[in-house]
Amino acid sequence: MRRRTFLATAAAAGVALAAPARAQILNQQFLQQLTVGVNVTLSGPLQKYGLEVVRGVQAAVDETNRFTAPISHVWGMRAYDDRNDAALAATNANVASADPSVIGIVGNMTAAMTLASLSRYANVNFAVVVPTVTADAVTNRGYHNIFRLPAKDSTAGRLFASSVLPEKRGATAIAVALDGDYGYDVARGFVQQAKSDHHPADVLLFPTTGIDPGAAARTVLDRSPGYVFLCGTTAALGSLADALRLAGYTGDFGASDGFYNGETIAQHAKALDGAYVASSLPPLERIPSAIQLLTDFQHEVGAITAFSAYGYAAAQVLIAASQRSNAFTRYSLLASMQRSPTFTTLVGQYSFNVFGDPLIPNIYIYTIGKDGFKFARPAIRTGFVL
């Protein structure tokens, strides 16, 4: 590789937001810095969401430096822009490993970027906390340095079925998904749980290129469903809900995490009025242990989103693992994470199984109305949420 090309690649990988915490700026001449690396997309259409993850991580770093950092070191944050490019996402892992202060990674933001980076993270012994990616494949590859916060897709589908379908006895449930990166595993988990609970259910899979809402609605209605579970995003399947109502469907809807957004309320609240929607994000205002954290976090970042909240929680996990075991290198931090203690974060209490998924995964059920989402209940009651 030519030197000019190498330098350009390295510069791109390290771009954006090399942001040490405020306390570190004041003490950098005297204290060792431990750094949380953040490998997410910070340019292009996904920039907004990547920046929200970064803001969450930075807020957790700042909170630690203000209140709980040992006097021997401070925490910092360094962000790497993967540009939603698989090759660069993997390269960023090597760039981060060249900085000995970077002892753990938060990333990535999409399934494709995460999967492209898994082997690189493992090769350099990074403990990686995955803040938002729910694809089953992330923890199905056999790596033991990956720790995922939200429930994986198939588990979310099972939890939704066990929480909602007992109210729908006798109604045939149809889980609708596109044959793409997100949706099918949710639908598969939903149907598996429904059938194990002796509830009639089936998956209806449409091509990933999209659907004609009217034709798709007729295909769904041919199954005579009493309950339709939309497994995908609002952009992909929201129009199907409208088309089903226009075609005469009078049954109930459910929707996966991809519908927990403002677009659902703005465009499809009438068709989905009263429907349950699953979300990995708990109602933060109803978490007693997070009251002070929530106040400080809101002061730091303003409006809290799912991306910033899970970025915050991911950094909390890495920092807590370091502090509990006096782990100041990436090797010792990974060993601390693999011992699977319980971590209390802004969005939940976590310990991890051998594959890196939560030992007690959970989702939160909301109802859809014209005025927004209203919290109904968690799928599993743990006492974490009132």
C-alpha positions in Angstrom: 0.0 0.0 0.0 1.3 3.4 -0.8 2.2 5.6 2.1 -0.2 8.3 0.9 -3.1 5.9 0.7 -2.3 4.5 4.2 -2.2 8.0 5.7 -5.5 8.9 4.1 -7.1 5.7 5.4 -5.8 6.2 8.9 -7.0 9.9 8.9 -10.5 8.9 7.9 -10.7 6.2 10.5 -9.7 8.5 13.3 -11.9 11.5 12.2 -14.4 13.3 14.3 -14.9 13.8 18.0 -11.7 12.8 19.6 -13.2 14.2 22.8 -11.5 13.7 26.2 -13.7 14.3 29.2 -13.6 17.8 30.8 -11.9 16.6 33.9 -9.2 15.0 31.8 -8.5 18.3 30.1 -7.7 19.9 33.5 -5.5 17.0 34.7 -4.0 15.5 31.6 -0.4 16.4 32.6 -0.8 14.4 35.8 -3.3 11.5 35.4 -3.5 8.4 33.2 -6.4 8.4 30.8 -8.5 5.4 30.1 -10.5 5.8 26.9 -13.8 4.4 25.7 -13.7 4.0 21.9 -16.9 4.6 19.9 -17.0 3.0 16.4 -20.2 4.3 14.8 -21.4 6.0 11.7 -20.9 9.8 12.0 -21.5 10.9 8.4 -24.2 10.4 5.8 -27.8 9.6 6.4 -27.1 7.8 9.7 -25.0 10.7 11.2 -27.8 11.9 13.5 -28.0 8.5 15.2 -24.3 8.0 15.5 -23.9 11.4 17.1 -26.6 10.5 19.6 -24.6 7.4 20.6 -21.5 9.5 21.0 -23.3 12.1 23.1 -24.5 9.3 25.4 -21.0 7.9 25.8 -19.5 11.3 26.5 -22.2 12.0 29.1 -21.4 8.8 30.9 -17.7 9.6 30.8 -18.3 13.1 32.2 -20.5 11.8 34.9 -17.8 9.3 36.0 -15.1 11.9 36.0 -17.3 14.3 38.1 -18.3 11.8 40.8 -16.7 8.3 40.8 -13.3 8.3 39.0 -10.4 7.2 41.1 -7.7 9.8 41.7 -5.2 7.8 39.7 -6.8 8.3 36.3 -9.6 9.9 34.3 -11.8 8.6 31.6 -11.9 9.9 28.0 -13.9 9.1 24.8 -12.6 8.8 21.3 -15.0 8.3 18.3 -14.2 6.7 15.0 -16.4 7.3 12.0 -17.1 4.0 10.1 -19.0 6.0 7.4 -21.3 3.0 7.1 -18.5 1.2 5.2 -17.7 -2.4 6.2 -14.0 -2.1 5.4 -13.6 1.1 7.4 -15.6 -0.2 10.3 -13.1 -3.2 10.6 -10.1 -0.9 10.0 -11.2 1.3 12.9 -10.8 -1.6 15.3 -7.1 -1.8 14.4 -6.7 2.0 14.5 -8.2 2.0 18.0 -6.0 -0.8 19.2 -2.9 1.3 18.3 -3.9 3.7 21.1 -3.1 1.9 24.4 -5.4 4.1 26.3 -8.4 2.7 24.5 -9.5 -0.3 26.6 -13.0 -1.0 25.4 -15.3 -0.2 22.5 -18.9 0.9 22.1 -20.2 -0.1 18.6 -21.3 -0.5 16.0 -24.6 1.1 15.0 -25.9 -1.2 12.3 -25.8 -5.0 11.9 -23.6 -4.9 8.8 -20.9 -2.7 10.4 -21.0 -4.8 13.6 -20.6 -8.1 11.8 -17.8 -6.8 9.6 -15.9 -5.8 12.7 -16.3 -8.8 15.0 -13.2 -10.7 14.0 -11.0 -7.5 14.3 -12.3 -6.8 17.8 -11.6 -10.3 18.8 -8.1 -10.3 17.3 -7.1 -7.2 19.4 -8.9 -8.4 22.6 -11.4 -5.5 22.8 -14.5 -5.9 25.0 -17.2 -4.5 22.8 -20.6 -3.4 24.1 -23.2 -3.3 21.4 -25.7 -0.5 22.2 -28.5 -0.8 19.6 -28.0 -3.7 17.1 -30.6 -6.5 17.7 -29.8 -8.9 14.8 -29.4 -12.5 16.1 -26.3 -12.9 14.0 -24.2 -10.6 16.2 -24.1 -13.1 19.0 -24.4 -16.3 16.9 -20.9 -16.1 15.5 -19.2 -17.6 18.6 -17.2 -14.6 19.7 -16.8 -14.2 23.5 -15.8 -10.5 23.6 -19.2 -9.1 22.4 -21.8 -7.9 24.9 -25.2 -6.8 23.6 -27.6 -4.6 25.6 -31.0 -4.9 23.9 -32.8 -8.2 23.5 -31.9 -9.9 20.2 -34.7 -10.0 17.6 -35.9 -13.6 18.1 -36.0 -13.1 21.8 -38.0 -9.8 21.4 -40.5 -11.7 19.3 -40.9 -14.4 21.9 -41.3 -11.9 24.7 -43.9 -10.0 22.8 -45.9 -13.1 22.0 -45.8 -14.3 25.7 -46.9 -10.8 26.9 -49.6 -9.9 24.4 -51.2 -13.1 22.9 -52.8 -14.3 26.2 -55.3 -11.4 25.6 -56.0 -12.7 22.1 -57.2 -16.2 22.7 -58.9 -17.8 19.7 -57.5 -15.2 17.2 -55.2 -16.5 14.5 -52.0 -14.4 14.6 -50.0 -13.5 11.5 -46.5 -12.1 11.8 -45.6 -10.0 8.7 -42.0 -9.3 7.8 -39.8 -8.4 4.8 -37.1 -10.9 3.9 -34.2 -8.5 4.9 -31.9 -7.6 7.7 -34.6 -6.8 10.3 -38.0 -8.4 10.8 -37.8 -12.1 10.0 -36.1 -13.1 13.2 -38.7 -11.1 15.3 -41.5 -12.8 13.4 -39.9 -16.2 13.8 -39.5 -15.8 17.5 -43.1 -14.6 17.8 -44.5 -17.5 16.0 -42.4 -20.1 17.8 -43.6 -18.7 21.2 -47.2 -18.5 20.0 -47.2 -22.2 18.9 -45.5 -23.3 22.1 -48.4 -21.6 23.9 -50.9 -23.4 21.7 -51.9 -20.3 19.9 -52.5 -20.5 16.1 -49.8 -18.4 14.3 -47.8 -18.2 11.2 -45.2 -16.0 9.4 -46.0 -14.2 6.2 -42.7 -13.1 4.5 -42.6 -10.5 1.7 -39.7 -9.7 -0.6 -37.1 -7.3 0.8 -37.5 -5.0 -2.2 -40.8 -3.8 -0.7 -44.5 -4.4 -1.0 -47.5 -3.1 -2.8 -49.7 -2.2 0.2 -53.0 -3.1 -1.4 -51.8 -6.4 -2.8 -50.0 -7.3 0.5 -53.2 -6.5 2.4 -55.2 -8.9 0.3 -52.6 -11.6 0.9 -52.7 -11.1 4.6 -56.5 -11.1 4.7 -56.5 -14.4 2.8 -55.1 -15.9 6.0 -58.2 -14.7 8.0 -56.1 -13.2 10.8 -57.5 -11.9 14.1 -54.2 -10.4 15.1 -51.4 -8.9 12.8 -47.9 -8.4 14.2 -45.9 -6.0 12.0 -42.2 -7.0 12.2 -40.1 -4.3 10.6 -39.9 -0.6 10.4 -42.5 2.1 10.1 -41.1 3.0 6.7 -41.3 -0.5 5.4 -44.6 -1.8 6.8 -46.6 1.3 8.1 -48.5 1.6 4.8 -49.6 -2.0 5.2 -51.5 -1.1 8.3 -53.4 1.6 6.5 -54.1 -0.7 3.6 -55.4 -3.4 5.8 -57.9 -1.0 7.5 -59.0 0.2 4.0 -59.5 -3.4 3.0 -61.8 -4.1 5.9 -59.5 -5.6 8.6 -61.1 -5.0 12.0 -58.7 -7.1 14.2 -55.9 -5.9 16.4 -52.3 -4.9 15.5 -49.0 -5.4 17.2 -45.7 -3.9 16.1 -42.0 -4.4 16.7 -39.4 -2.0 17.9 -39.0 -0.5 14.4 -42.4 1.2 14.9 -41.4 3.0 18.2 -40.8 6.4 16.6 -42.5 9.7 15.7 -43.2 8.6 12.2 -45.6 6.0 13.5 -47.6 8.6 15.4 -47.5 11.2 12.7 -48.5 9.0 9.8 -50.2 5.8 11.1 -51.7 6.5 14.5 -55.3 6.2 13.2 -54.8 2.7 11.7 -52.7 1.6 14.7 -54.7 3.2 17.4 -54.6 1.1 20.5 -52.0 -1.3 19.1 -49.2 -2.6 21.3 -45.6 -1.8 20.2 -42.5 -3.3 21.6 -39.4 -1.3 22.5 -36.1 -2.0 24.0 -36.2 1.4 25.7 -37.8 1.4 29.2 -39.8 4.5 30.4 -36.8 6.2 31.9 -39.0 8.5 34.2 -40.3 5.3 35.9 -36.9 3.9 37.0 -36.3 4.8 40.6 -32.5 4.1 40.5 -32.1 6.4 37.5 -33.7 9.6 38.8 -30.5 11.5 39.5 -28.7 10.0 36.4 -31.6 11.1 34.3 -31.6 14.6 35.5 -27.8 14.9 34.9 -28.1 13.2 31.5 -30.9 15.5 30.3 -28.8 18.5 31.4 -25.9 17.2 29.4 -27.6 16.2 26.1 -31.1 17.7 26.2 -33.7 15.5 24.7 -32.9 11.8 25.4 -33.3 9.3 22.6 -32.9 5.5 22.5 -29.5 5.9 20.8 -28.1 8.3 23.4 -29.6 6.3 26.3 -28.0 3.1 25.1 -24.7 4.8 24.3 -24.7 6.1 27.9 -25.5 2.6 29.3 -22.8 0.9 27.1 -20.2 3.3 28.5 -21.5 2.6 32.0 -21.0 -1.1 31.6 -17.4 -0.7 30.4 -16.5 1.8 33.1 -18.1 -0.3 35.9 -16.3 -3.4 34.8 -13.0 -1.6 34.9 -13.6 -0.1 38.3 -14.7 -3.3 39.9 -11.6 -5.2 38.9 -9.1 -2.4 38.7 -8.9 -3.3 35.0 -6.7 -0.7 33.2 -5.9 -2.6 30.0 -8.1 -4.1 27.3 -7.0 -7.6 28.3 -8.0 -7.2 32.0 -11.2 -5.3 31.1 -12.3 -8.2 28.8 -11.6 -10.7 31.6 -13.7 -8.6 34.0 -16.6 -8.5 31.5 -16.4 -12.3 30.9 -16.8 -13.0 34.6 -20.4 -11.7 34.0 -21.2 -9.6 37.1 -24.4 -7.6 37.2 -24.3 -4.0 36.0 -27.0 -1.5 36.8 -27.3 1.1 34.0 -29.7 3.8 32.9 -31.7 1.4 30.8 -31.6 -1.8 32.8 -29.7 -4.3 34.9 -27.4 -6.6 32.9 -25.4 -9.7 33.2 -24.4 -11.6 30.1 -24.5 -15.2 29.0 -21.6 -16.9 27.3 -22.7 -15.7 23.9 -22.9 -12.1 25.0 -26.7 -11.7 25.3 -28.5 -10.5 28.5 -29.2 -13.3 30.9 -32.6 -11.7 31.5 -33.6 -9.9 28.3 -36.6 -7.7 28.4 -38.7 -5.5 26.2 -41.2 -2.8 27.1 -44.8 -2.7 25.8 -46.4 0.6 24.8 -49.7 1.5 23.3 -50.0 3.7 20.2 -52.4 6.7 20.3 -52.8 9.9 18.4 -51.0 11.8 21.2 -48.0 9.4 21.3 -46.9 6.3 23.1 -48.2 5.3 26.5 -46.3 2.8 28.6 -48.3 -0.4 29.4 -45.9 -2.9 31.0 -42.6 -4.7 30.7 -42.7 -8.2 29.2 -40.9 -9.4 32.3 -41.6 -7.7 35.6 -38.3 -7.3 37.5 -38.9 -4.3 39.8 -36.5 -2.1 37.8 -39.4 -0.2 36.3 -42.3 1.0 38.4 
